[in-house]
């Protein structure tokens, strides 16, 4: 058979061990400023999403600023406090794609890890359902906006269920409670004199929900390739973003861990230092949105509506002692894609500062996926459907590949070849075969029970068990910085050590010559596998728990605290082991099937 190198490696992996938006841009329209109190024309200003030059910042009182900035963070997480983690709420203009799955799985891994560590966790996800793009797409499909968003929002909820995502709440921006909370938030910003009425005009992309300058257009289109339309002078409410440039820079400096990874932090710093312009936060040309309190001609700009979900889901404006808001806010971690970084790193903290509310502790922006080295797009026909991925390879297999293939925070490339290779090598061969070999030997040679009589541990035994005991700490260090791939690598490495150990000790050869030593080796392997499976639960929860079942670990002894206190009990009956990770067969093309001449 003629096989290329990649396919050869994939086949080898079946039998050998593991080998090792862009943000909305700006335009420069003329803005007529009017205070909300007297609605009189005062000065000329310009609305912009992206700054073109620096402007001076008006300052709040030091006490008010101090309240918004909070205590400087040396570390975003103290390891003990209640922990809120969020995905962005997903925009419902189309069905879910691989990016939604990626963000959700990453957030789920962190949430599950924190729960197993004994933390009180609130994990939030949901859908962003307002805006001109949604209204337009619904009309194209002949549906009322609410009927359309009901349908698409359900597809996101179903995806989370399919991927075994453990979110505690699924919020929709069409929820009545959310809309009331956003209107309260708006009123608070008005009371703080952070909003004024003006007007704007410029190029606008419905698809990008963003305005662009003339110079940013490429062949009459947005830099993203989206169509643009000219928006004539339109009344709009504006948020005084220009007043928060210095405040934001002070916060970034006082809290260097607020934005991660470092490359994204540098991007935001460079952006803000160019200067910030006031932000349009309402529209009058469509109606599918949250009405502006006291002015039904306007609906809120989608981003002020969407960002407020992080607090409305906690019961805001109820901030009483003992409330969910009091318990979980400021949120511990927002996980987002790099295309919406600036909305979260600039607009959101500025809104909160203006409302005298605490700013979230940390924001992590991950990268994008390509397919076989090419940008993913409908026109290329290479969109990755996460539902099809799960149907083809399995839930835990999909979770494993997406979290292990690329450094979390960087861009990644998907190919079926890579996925088959990694799943077969790391899961089917390394971990699956190890479990099956170990537990089959226990079942056949130890009376269908956990060994009850073992000997003294040797140096090799102690070394493997010591490595297993360090696994939680190594994994925790990685998760604390959202280095999810390093967390996965730490467990993969532990499994590799177990395979080296079983090959070196060869327990199958000890039945007749040294049965006590055989029992000791098998018990050491079971204990090492217990650590592996418990620490693997956040990533591959269903599979890890199948392994723990076969290891006879009680369901109430699977948290991290039990790693040191609850070893596998001697003499516990075991069942005949089952295959946890079926090997993925590699399709053979007709060309490969033709014998070489």
N, C-alpha and C positions, 0 to 999 in steps of 0.2 A: 504494500500500500504506500502511496505517496502522501506524506503528511508534512505540512509546514511546521516550523519550529514551535509556534504557539500551541498548535494542536498536539504535537508530540509531548510538550510539557504537560498539557492537560491530561493526556493519557497516562503519563508517568505519575502524575499526582494521584491517580486512582489506585496506585499500588505502592507508592513510596511516601515517606514522611514529608511534612510541610517544608517548602522552600521559602525559605522565608518570603441703580440702574442709574444699574446706573440710576441716580435719583433724578427726579423731575428737574429740568433746567429752567432757566429764567427767561423772562422777557421784560422789556422796559417801557411799560405804558405810563401814561400820565394819570396820576391819582389825585382826585380832589378830596382833601381831608375834611371831615366834619366830625366834631365831637358828638357823642350820643346824647349829650345833655341839651345842646342848643342846635345841632344839625345845621351849622353855618359853615360855609366855605371859608377855609383859613389859608392853607398853604398848598404848595405844589409838592407832590411826592410821587414815588413810583412803586408799583407792586412788583414783586419779584420772588421767584422760588429760589434762585441761585444768585448770590451777591456778585457784583461786578467791581465794587470798590468799597473801601472801609468807610464807615460812618461813626460818628461819636455816639456813645451810649449814655442815655439818661440813667441815673442811679436811683435805686430805692433806698430807703432808710437802711442803716447797717443792721438793725435788729431784724427787719423783714427779710433782708437778703440772707442773713445768717440762718434764719429759720428754714429758708428754702434750700440752702446749700447743705445744711446738716453738718454732722461731724465728719471731718476728713477721714477717708477710709484707708487703712493700711492693708486690709484684706476685705473683699466684698462679703465674705461669709464667715461667721464666727464658729460654724460647725455645730451649733446647738439650737439657734432660734428657729421659729417656724419658717418654712421655706416655700415661697411662691415661685413657680416656674411657668413661663408662658410660651406658646408658639405665637406667631402673629395670627390674627384672624384672617382666614383665607378669602380672597376675593372671588365672588361667585359668578363671574362672567363666563366661565367655562368649567368643564369637569376637572377633577383633580389630576395632577401629573406627578412625575418623579420628585420634583422639588418639594411639593407638599408632603410627600411620604418621608423624604429625607429629614426635613425639619421636625416632623412629628416623631419619628423614631429617635432622633437625637435627644429631643426633649424628654421622651419617655424613658430612655436609658438613664438619664440624670435623675428624673423623678423617682424611678424605681430604686436606684442606688441610694438616694437619700432616705427613702422609706425603710429600706433594709438596714440603714445606719441608725434607725430609731428616730428620725426627724418627723415632725408634723408637716406634711407636704400638701400644698394646694396647687394642682396642675391644671392649667386653663388652656383651652383651645376654642375654636369657633369659626364663624364666618362673617365676613364684611359684605353687607348686602345692599348698600345704597350707592348712588352715584349715577352720572350721566351714561357711563358705559353699560351699566346694568339695565337702565331704562331703555337704552337703544337696542341692546341685544334681545331683551324681552319683546320689544315691538317687532323686531325682525322675525321672531319665532311665533308671532301672533298671540302672545301671552300677556296677561296683566303682570306687572313687575313682581307683585307678591307671589303669584302662582309660580313664576319663573324661579325666584329665589328659594321658594320652598322646595322645589324639585332639586336644584343644584346643591343647596345646603345639605339635603338628605344624602347626596352622593358623598359629601365630605365626611359626614358622620359615619356612613357605612364604611368608608375607607379606614377611618380610625379604628372601627371595630375589627375590620379584617386584619389590620396590622397589629392587633393586640395592644393598642395604645390605652394607657391607664389614666386618661385625663379625668379629673374630678368633676369638671363642669364644661359644658359646650355652650358658649354664648352666641347669640345671633344679634346683630345690630338692629334688626327689626323687632326684637323683644321690647315690649312696652316698658319694662323696668329700665332697660338700657337707655331708651330714648328719653325717658324722664330724667335719668341721671345726667345725660349729656346736656340737656337743657339747663339743669341746675349748674353744671360746670360752666356753661356759657354765661349764665347770669353772674356767677362768681367772677369771671374774667371781666365782665362789664363793670361790676362793682369795684374792681381793682383798677379801673381805668386802663385796661389792657387792650380794649377793642374800640375802633372808631369806624364810621361809615365813610366810604369813598367810592371811587369808580376806577375801572381798568379797561384796557383793550389790548389785544395782542393775538399771537398765534397759539392755538390750543390743540392738543392731541387728546381725543376722547379715549383712545386705547391706553395711553400712558397716564391719563388724568393729570396732565401737566401742560404748562405754558412754555414756549420757547422764544428766544430772540430771533430776529431775522438772520443774524450771522450764524446761528446754530443750525439752521435748516440745511439739509443736504439734498440737492436736486428737488427742492420743494417739499421735502419730508422731514420729519423729526430725525434726530441722530439714530434713533432706534429703528428707523424704517417705517414708523407709523405715519398714517395720513394726518395732516393738520388742517385746521380750519381757522379763518379769521374771526375773532370775537370782537364785535364793535363795542364801543364804550358801554360798560354795563355797571350798574350800581353793585357795590360789594362791601361787606364788612371786612376789616383788616385787623389782624393781630399785630401788636407793636413788637415784632421780632427784632427790629433794629436796636431796641433798648436792652437786649439780652446777650449781645455779643460778648461784652466783658464778663458778665455773670457766668456765661457758659464756659468761657476760657478759664475763669477762676475755679469753676467746679471741676473741669477736666484736670487742672493742675493739682488740685487738692485730692482728687480721687483718680489716680493714674490707672487703676484697674477697672474704671467704669466702662470703657470701650475695649473690646478685645475681638480679634487678636491685635497686636501692636500695629500692623500695617493699616488696619481699619481706623485705629485711633489717630494715626498720623494723617490719614485722609480727611477725617473730620476736622482736626486741628487746622490743616491747611485751608479747608473750605471756610471755616468760621473766620479765620484771620484775614480773609479777603474782604470781609465786611458783610453784614446781614441786612437785608431789606425787609420791610414789613410784608406780611403774608396775607393774601386773600383767603378768607375762610368762609365765604358764602357765595352762592350762585342764585340767579333769578331765571335762567333760561331753561331749567328743567325742575321738576317737582318731586322726583323720587329721592327723598332725603329727609333728615330730621328738620322740622321747621324751626327757624330762628325765633326764640321767644319774643313776642311783641311785634314781630314783623313777618307775617305769613307769606310775603312776596319772596322771601329768601329761604333757601334750605342750606344747611351747613355743608361746607366742603368736606368731602369724604374722609379726609385724614383726621380732622378734629373729632369727628364722629367715631372713627375706627379706633384711634389711640385711646380714647376714654374707656374702651372696653376693659382695660386692665384694672380699672378701679370700680367701674360699674358692676363687674362680676363679683366684687367683694362687698357689695351692698351700698357703695357710695350713693348718696351723700350721708348715709348713716356712718359716722365715724366715732360713735360712742365707745367708751371703754368696754372691752369684751366683744365688740363686733368683729366680723371677719376682716373688715378694713383695718381695725386697730391691731388685729393679730398678725396679718400677713403683709401689710403695707408699711414701708416701701418694699415693693416686690424684689425678690432676691435675684432673679435672672430672666431677662427677655432673650429668647433665641430667635433670630431672624435671618433672612437671606441678605446678602450684601446689597441687593438692589433696593432695599428699603432701609438701609442703614441710616441715612441722614434724617429721614422722617423720625426715626426713633432716637437718634443721638443729638438732634438739634431741636426740632419742633416740639417733641414730647417733653423733654426736660424744661424747655422754655415755657410751655403751657403750665406745667406744674409749678414752676417758680412764680409765675404770675398769679397763680391761685393760692400761693403760700402752702403748697403741699410738698411732701418729701419726694425727692427724685429717686428712681429705681437704683438698686445697688450695682447692677451689672448688665451689660448689653453685649451679646456675642453674635457676630455676623459671620455666617458660614459662606462657602463658595457655591459655585454653580456646577452642574453636570453637563458634559458633552456625551455624544454617542459615537463610538468608534472614531474619535478624534474630530468629529464635526459638531458644530453648534446644533442644538436641538431646535427644530422648527417644524410647523405643520407642512410648509412648502416642500421640505426635504423628505417628509414622510417618515421621520425617525423619532417621533415623539414616543417616550417610554411610558406606557400605561402601567402604573404600579399594581393594579388589579391583575393584569395579565402576568406580571412578573411573579406575583404570589402564586397564581394558578400553575405556573410553569415550574417554579423552583421550591415553593414553600414559604411560609411566613418567617420562621426563624432564619432560614437560609438567606432570605432577602434582607432582613435586619442585619445579619452578620456581615454580609458583603458590603452594604452601604456604609456601615460604621467602621469597617476595617480597611477598606480599599484606599482611602485617602486621608491625609492629615486634616482633621476637622478644622475648618477655617479656610482651607485651600480649595481650588477647583478640582473636580475629579472627572474621569472619563469612564463611561460604562461600555462594556461589551459582554456579550453572552459568553465568549471564550474565557474572559477574565473571571466571570462569576462562576462558571463551571469548574474552572481550575481551583479557585480559592475554596469553594464549598467542598469539593471532593478532597482536597488536600487537608484543610484545617478541621473540617467537621466530620465528613464521612470516614476518612482514613485515620487522622491523628486521634481525635476525641472518640468518635464512634467505635472504631476498632479497639481502642484501648479499653473502653467500658465493656465491650462485648468479650474481649479476651479475658479480662480480669474476672468478670462476674460469671462467665462460663466455667472458669477454673474453680471458683468458689462453689458454684452450684454442684459441679461434678465431684469435687475432691474434698469438700468440707462438710459433707452431710446436709447439703442444701441449706446451709446456715452460715452466718458470719463466723469466721474462725473463733473458737472459744478458748483455745490454748495457744499462746504464742510465746516465742522466746525473747531473749534480750535483743534490743535494737543494735544493729551494727552502725558503723560510721556512715555507710551509704544510706541506711534507713533514716538516721538522724538528719542527714543532709537534706534529703527529699522532704521530710516533714518540716524542717526549719524553713525551707523555701515556701512550702505551702502556707505556713503560718504568717509569712511576710506578704502573702498575696493581697490580702485586704488592704494593707497599708499602701502598697505600691499602686493598687487600683484606685484607692481613695485620693492619692496625690494627683493622679491623672484626671480623675473626674472633677476635682476641685478647681482645675484650670480649664475644664471642658476639652481636655486632650483625649477625646473618646477613643481615638485610634490607639493611643498608648495604653489605655485601659485594656482594650482588646488584646494588644500585643503581650501584655503582662500575663494574661491567662493562656494565650497560645504558647508562650514560652514555658509556662508551668506544665502544660500538657506534653510538650516536647521533652521536658525533664522526666516526666513519668514514663514516657515511651523508652527513653534511654535506660531508665531504671529497670523496667520489666525485661528489656533485652539483655541487660547485664546480669540480672539475677536469675533469669530463666526459671520461673517457679514451676513450669510444666515438667521440668526434669528432676524436681526435688521430691515428688510424691513418694517414691520408693526409697531414695537415699537419705532424705532429711525432711520428713513431713512437718516437723515443728518449724523448720526454717521456711518451708513452703507457706505454712499458715501465717507466719510473721510477714513475709513479703506481700502476700495477698491482703492482709489487714492494712499494711502501710499504704498499699495502692488504693484501697477503698477509702482510707482517711484522706489521702491526697486528692482523690476524685471528689470527695465530699466538699473540700475547700474549693475546688475548681467549679463544681456545679452551683454552690451557693453564690460565689462571686460572679458567675456567669448569668444568674437569674435576670439582672436588668437588661441584658442584651438578647438572650434567647430564652425567655421565661418558660415557654411550654416545654422545650427540650430539656432545659436544665432541671425542671421539676420531674420529668420522666426519669432522668438519671438519679435524682434524689429518691424517688420512689423505689427504684431498683436497689439503691444502696441502703434501703430501710430507714431513711432519715424521716422522723415524724414531721408532719406539716408545721407544727408549732415550734420546730427547732431549726428553721431555715433562715433566720435573720443573721446578720453579721455578729451579733453578740454571742450567738451559739457556736461560732467557729471554734472558740477556745474552750467553751464550757460543756459542749455536748458531743463528745466523740461517738462514733458508731458503737452500738452496744453488742458485746460479745454474745454469740449464740443466737442472734435474731434470725428467724427463718428468712430465706431469700427465695424469690421465684426465678424461673428460667429467664435469662435476659432476652430482651427484644432489641431489634435494630432501631436506633434512635434517628440516625441520619442515613437514609438510603442514598447510595451513590448515584449521581446524575449521569445517565448514559450520554455519551458524546455522539451526536449525529454524524454519520458517515456519508459524505457526498458520493454521487455516482462516480466522479472522477477518482476519488480516493479508493473506491471499491474495485477499480480496474487494476488487475495485477500489472506491475511494471514489466516491460519486455526486456 
